[in-house]
Amino acid sequence: MNKKCTYLVLLLVFVMAIASGCSTGTNEEEQIVWRFGHEEIRGSIQDAYAIEFKRLVEERSDGKILVEIYRADEIGGVMDYLEFQQKGLLAFSILNPGTTATNIPENNVFYNHFLLPEKDDDLQELLATSEAIPMLNKINEKEDLKVLDWFYEGFNAWTANKPIRSPQDFRGISIRTMASPLIVSSYSAYNANPTPMPYSEVYTGLQLKQIDAQVNPLFAIEEMNFYEVQDYLILAKQDGFVASLVTSPDFWDSLDEETQEMVLEIVPELNDFVFDFQAKINQERLDIIASSGNIEIIELTDEERDVFREASIPVRQVFLNSVGEEGAEILRILDEDAQRIIEKNKDQ
């Protein structure tokens, strides 16, 4: 089935679901259904965020709004979810920059290595306070994505079949990455051979030695069992996994002021919730990986990280080449704000 047919079938399914699910059994009142899509599996960080969103919306709307959650691959791939969101088939979605940067290259700013602060609290403060975030949101809205929240799911880590402590150690290593040119260029700068591959195929690729390494957040490494087929887990804290809660401008404008205010009050609570949840689940998943005895964990020293940082800085030009003046300003402001926050909080 081609993409157009898939879209039409799903449109029909959604319309039928809306027709069958709009009325409640009490007082014949109409019940509103919001469909919420995200890119991860059941029990993941995004799933926890979606479930908390559902709980808060249904509670504060007194049950007048029902939130239905669609997880990874339940109604399509991640690029389908982006299209469904833009076309209004989903009321809300969680999307990561690797998905949206195809249309909005400025979202790739978070994949510039060693840009984000190393401490979780500093990183949360950066996403909440940097003047670059409203600028980025404005660009997204031009592409029919209204960003309500940027949140952090933990630092990406490497697994490999050999220890990695320097860019020299990456030489000859085939590492699975997302297809983003910026990400690919970053690992090329480390002497690796970046190899884009569908997420669902990574375990088999590692098992069959089609690839030698991969990069993902800790929770994903554990839930996808990548640590079972790798010898080393390397914590470099080179970049964090950042996701966004989005809706469409048309859908947002269709909501009455009271409902908009309800959602806007919920969003900061969700951000705090997911910040605490990711810290908890990433530590739990790291403990599971460590206790498995299958893999050796390496945490890079500050000196080792500095070597990777130096190698990564020229790659920022790849990002700058893909964006205009506004994108360059977003990178500059994020970098300055990150350094300011790090300096302000360094003794805390």
C-alpha positions in Angstrom: 0.0 0.0 0.0 1.5 3.4 -1.0 1.7 6.3 1.3 -1.3 8.1 -0.1 -3.5 5.0 0.3 -2.2 4.5 3.9 -3.0 8.1 4.7 -6.6 7.8 3.3 -7.2 4.5 5.2 -6.0 6.1 8.4 -8.1 9.1 7.8 -11.2 6.9 7.4 -10.3 5.0 10.6 -9.9 8.2 12.6 -13.2 9.6 11.2 -15.0 6.4 12.1 -13.4 6.4 15.6 -14.5 9.9 16.2 -18.1 9.1 15.1 -18.2 6.1 17.4 -16.5 7.7 20.4 -17.9 11.2 20.7 -20.8 10.6 23.1 -20.7 9.3 26.6 -23.3 7.3 28.4 -24.1 10.0 30.9 -26.7 12.7 30.1 -26.1 12.2 26.4 -23.3 14.8 26.7 -20.8 14.9 23.9 -17.3 13.7 24.8 -14.3 15.2 23.0 -11.6 12.8 21.9 -8.0 14.0 21.6 -5.6 11.6 19.8 -2.1 11.7 21.1 0.8 10.0 19.3 4.4 9.4 20.3 7.5 7.6 19.0 8.4 5.2 21.7 7.1 1.8 23.1 4.8 1.2 26.1 6.6 1.9 29.4 9.0 4.4 27.8 9.7 8.0 28.9 7.5 9.4 26.2 4.8 6.9 27.1 4.9 8.0 30.7 4.6 11.6 29.6 1.6 10.8 27.4 -0.1 8.9 30.2 0.4 11.8 32.6 -0.9 14.2 30.0 -4.0 11.9 29.6 -4.5 11.8 33.4 -4.3 15.5 33.9 -6.4 16.4 30.9 -9.2 14.0 31.8 -9.1 15.0 35.4 -9.2 18.7 34.9 -11.8 18.6 32.1 -14.0 16.5 34.5 -14.0 13.7 31.9 -15.3 15.9 29.1 -12.1 15.2 27.2 -10.8 11.7 26.5 -7.2 11.2 25.5 -6.3 8.2 23.3 -2.6 7.3 23.1 -1.0 5.8 20.0 2.5 4.4 20.5 5.4 3.7 18.1 4.3 2.0 14.9 0.7 1.5 16.1 -0.7 3.6 13.3 2.5 4.3 11.2 6.1 5.1 11.4 7.5 8.3 13.0 7.5 10.2 9.8 3.8 9.3 9.4 3.1 10.7 12.9 4.7 14.0 11.8 2.4 14.1 8.8 -0.7 13.1 10.8 0.1 15.9 13.2 0.5 18.5 10.5 -2.7 17.4 8.8 -4.7 17.4 12.0 -5.3 13.6 12.4 -3.5 13.8 15.8 -4.4 16.4 18.3 -1.0 16.2 20.1 2.3 14.4 19.4 5.7 13.9 20.9 8.3 14.3 18.2 12.1 14.4 18.3 14.4 16.7 16.2 15.6 13.8 14.2 12.0 13.4 12.9 11.1 17.1 12.4 14.5 18.4 11.1 13.7 17.1 7.6 11.3 20.0 7.3 12.8 22.2 10.1 16.6 21.9 10.1 16.8 24.4 13.0 15.5 21.7 15.3 18.8 19.9 14.7 20.4 22.4 17.0 20.1 20.0 19.9 22.3 17.5 18.1 25.3 19.7 18.1 27.7 17.8 20.4 28.8 19.3 23.7 26.3 22.1 23.4 24.0 21.1 26.2 25.1 21.4 29.9 26.4 18.1 31.5 24.2 18.5 34.6 20.6 17.6 34.3 19.4 20.6 36.4 21.3 23.0 34.2 19.9 21.4 31.1 16.3 21.7 32.3 16.9 25.3 33.1 18.4 26.0 29.7 15.3 24.5 27.9 13.0 26.5 30.2 14.7 29.9 30.1 16.8 30.3 27.0 15.7 33.1 24.6 16.5 30.7 21.8 13.5 28.5 22.5 10.8 31.0 21.6 12.7 31.7 18.4 12.8 28.0 17.6 9.1 27.6 18.4 8.2 30.4 16.0 10.1 28.6 13.1 8.2 25.4 13.9 4.8 27.2 13.8 5.5 28.2 10.2 5.7 24.5 9.4 2.3 23.7 11.1 3.8 22.6 14.4 3.0 24.5 17.6 5.6 23.5 20.2 4.2 23.5 23.7 7.2 21.9 25.5 10.8 20.8 24.9 11.8 18.2 27.4 14.9 16.0 28.1 15.0 12.2 28.1 18.6 11.7 29.1 22.0 11.8 27.5 22.8 9.6 24.6 25.4 6.9 25.2 27.4 4.6 23.0 27.6 0.9 23.0 30.4 -0.8 21.0 32.3 -4.1 20.6 35.5 -2.4 21.7 36.4 0.3 24.3 36.0 3.9 23.0 38.0 6.5 24.9 39.2 8.7 22.1 38.3 9.6 18.5 41.2 7.3 17.4 39.4 4.4 19.0 36.4 5.0 16.7 38.6 4.4 13.6 37.1 1.5 11.6 33.9 1.3 13.8 30.6 1.2 12.0 28.1 3.0 14.3 24.4 3.1 13.8 23.0 6.7 13.9 19.9 8.5 12.8 20.1 9.8 9.2 20.6 13.4 10.2 23.6 14.9 8.2 24.7 16.7 11.4 24.8 13.5 13.4 26.5 11.6 10.6 29.1 14.4 10.3 29.7 14.3 14.1 30.7 10.7 14.0 32.7 11.0 10.8 34.7 13.7 12.7 35.3 11.1 15.4 36.8 8.8 12.7 33.8 6.4 12.9 31.8 5.1 10.0 28.2 6.3 10.7 25.6 3.9 9.4 21.9 5.0 9.4 19.6 2.1 10.0 15.9 1.7 11.1 15.7 1.6 14.9 13.8 -1.7 14.8 16.7 -3.4 13.0 19.5 -2.3 15.3 19.5 -5.3 17.6 19.8 -7.7 14.7 22.4 -5.5 13.0 24.6 -5.7 16.1 24.0 -9.4 16.6 25.0 -10.2 13.0 28.0 -7.8 13.1 26.5 -5.7 10.3 27.3 -2.7 12.6 29.8 -2.5 15.5 28.2 0.2 17.7 25.1 2.3 18.2 24.1 5.5 20.0 20.9 5.9 22.0 19.7 7.1 25.5 20.2 4.6 28.4 16.6 3.7 28.7 16.4 2.7 25.0 19.6 0.7 25.2 18.1 -1.4 28.1 14.5 -1.7 26.7 15.8 -2.7 23.3 18.4 -5.1 24.8 21.3 -3.7 22.8 23.6 -4.3 25.8 23.1 -8.0 25.3 25.0 -8.0 22.0 27.7 -5.4 22.8 30.8 -5.5 25.0 31.1 -1.9 26.2 28.8 0.9 27.2 30.5 4.3 27.0 29.2 7.4 28.8 30.5 10.5 27.0 27.5 12.9 27.6 28.1 14.3 24.1 24.5 15.2 23.4 21.1 14.8 25.1 18.0 13.3 23.7 15.4 16.1 23.5 11.8 15.8 22.5 8.9 18.2 21.9 5.2 18.2 22.7 3.5 19.6 19.7 0.1 20.3 18.3 -1.1 22.0 15.1 -1.8 25.8 15.1 -5.2 25.2 13.5 -6.2 22.7 16.3 -4.9 25.0 19.0 -6.8 28.0 17.6 -10.0 25.8 17.6 -9.8 25.4 21.3 -11.6 27.8 23.6 -9.6 30.0 25.9 -10.4 28.0 29.0 -9.2 24.8 27.4 -6.0 26.4 26.1 -5.3 27.7 29.6 -5.9 24.3 31.0 -3.2 22.8 28.7 -0.8 25.6 29.3 -1.1 25.0 33.1 -0.5 21.3 32.6 2.6 21.7 30.4 5.1 22.9 33.2 3.8 20.1 35.4 4.5 17.6 32.7 8.0 19.0 32.2 8.8 18.6 35.9 7.2 15.1 36.0 9.2 13.8 33.0 12.4 15.4 34.2 12.2 13.4 37.5 10.9 10.3 35.6 13.8 10.3 33.1 16.4 10.6 35.9 14.8 7.7 37.8 14.2 5.4 34.8 17.7 6.1 33.3 19.4 5.2 36.6 17.2 2.1 36.9 18.0 1.0 33.4 21.8 1.7 33.9 21.6 -0.5 37.1 20.0 -3.3 35.1 22.6 -3.1 32.4 25.4 -3.0 35.0 24.0 -6.0 37.0 23.6 -8.1 33.8 27.3 -8.8 33.7 27.1 -8.7 29.9 28.9 -5.4 29.3 31.7 -3.2 30.7 30.7 0.4 31.5 33.2 3.2 30.7 32.6 6.8 31.9 34.9 9.2 30.1 37.0 11.5 32.1 36.8 15.3 31.6 40.1 15.2 29.7 38.8 12.4 27.4 35.6 14.3 26.8 37.6 17.5 26.0 39.3 15.7 23.1 35.9 14.7 21.6 34.6 18.2 22.3 37.5 19.7 20.3 36.8 17.3 17.4 33.1 18.2 17.4 33.3 22.0 17.2 34.1 22.2 13.5 31.0 20.1 12.8 28.7 22.9 13.9 29.4 24.4 10.5 27.3 21.6 9.0 24.3 22.8 11.1 25.0 26.4 10.1 25.1 25.5 6.4 21.6 24.0 6.7 20.0 27.0 8.4 19.7 30.7 7.8 20.7 33.6 10.0 17.9 32.9 12.5 19.1 29.3 13.0 22.7 30.6 13.5 21.4 33.0 16.1 19.5 30.2 17.9 22.8 28.2 18.1 24.7 31.2 19.4 22.2 32.1 22.1 21.8 28.5 23.2 25.6 28.2 23.5 25.9 31.4 25.5 23.0 30.6 27.7 24.3 27.1 28.4 27.7 28.5 29.4 26.1 31.2 31.6 23.9 28.6 33.4 26.9 26.3 33.9 29.0 29.1 35.4 26.1 30.3 37.6 25.4 26.9 39.1 28.9 25.4 39.2 29.3 25.6 42.9 25.8 24.2 43.7 
